[in-house]
Amino acid sequence: MKKIDIITVRVDTETGDALRTLAQADERSVAWIARRLITEALETRKRLKSQDDKQHETDEH
């Protein structure tokens, strides 16, 4: 996946702590966790095709 856009966000302390805790538990960066959560939210709201849908389209062609 090519990463082009840079997004800066401010979050409250509780959200920041939750992101850091999750990142540490998954041995990932906070940026990776944030990107993953944003992608999951967009897929859930049908604003972005899921990775499974993209893979399925590739398999069909």
N, C-alpha and C positions, 0 to 999 in steps of 0.2 A: 504494500500500500504506500503510495507516494504521499508524503505529508507536506502540504504547501502553506496552509493558513496557520497563523499563530494567533491564539486567543488568550487574552489575559483576563482572569476573573478574580474577584474578591469574594471570599467566603467568611462566614463567622468562625470563631475559634472552635466550636464543637464540630462543624463540618470539616475544617482543616485537620483537626485531630483524628477524625474518623478516616479521612483519606490517607493520612500518614500511617495510621495503624493498619489499614487494609493493605497499603503498599508494602509495608514491612512484613506483614504476614505472608504475602504472596511473592516476596522477594522481587518486587517491581518498583519502578519509580512512581512518584505521585503523578507525573505527567501521563504515564502509561495507564494508570488506574483511571484518571480523569477522562482520558480519551475513550477508554473502554466503557465507562459508565455513560458518557454522552452518546456513544454509538448504540449501546443497548437501549437507552431511552428513546432515541430516534427510530430504531427498528420497532420497538413496542408500539409507538404511535404511528407506525406505517409511513414515516417521513423518509425512511432510508431502507433500501433492500438489505435483508439480513445476509450475512456471509454464506449461510446455507443456500439461500435463493441464488446468490451469485454463482456458487459452485455448481448448483443444479443446472443453471443455464449453460455453463461452460461444458458440462458433461453431455448435454443434449446436442451441442454443435460439433 
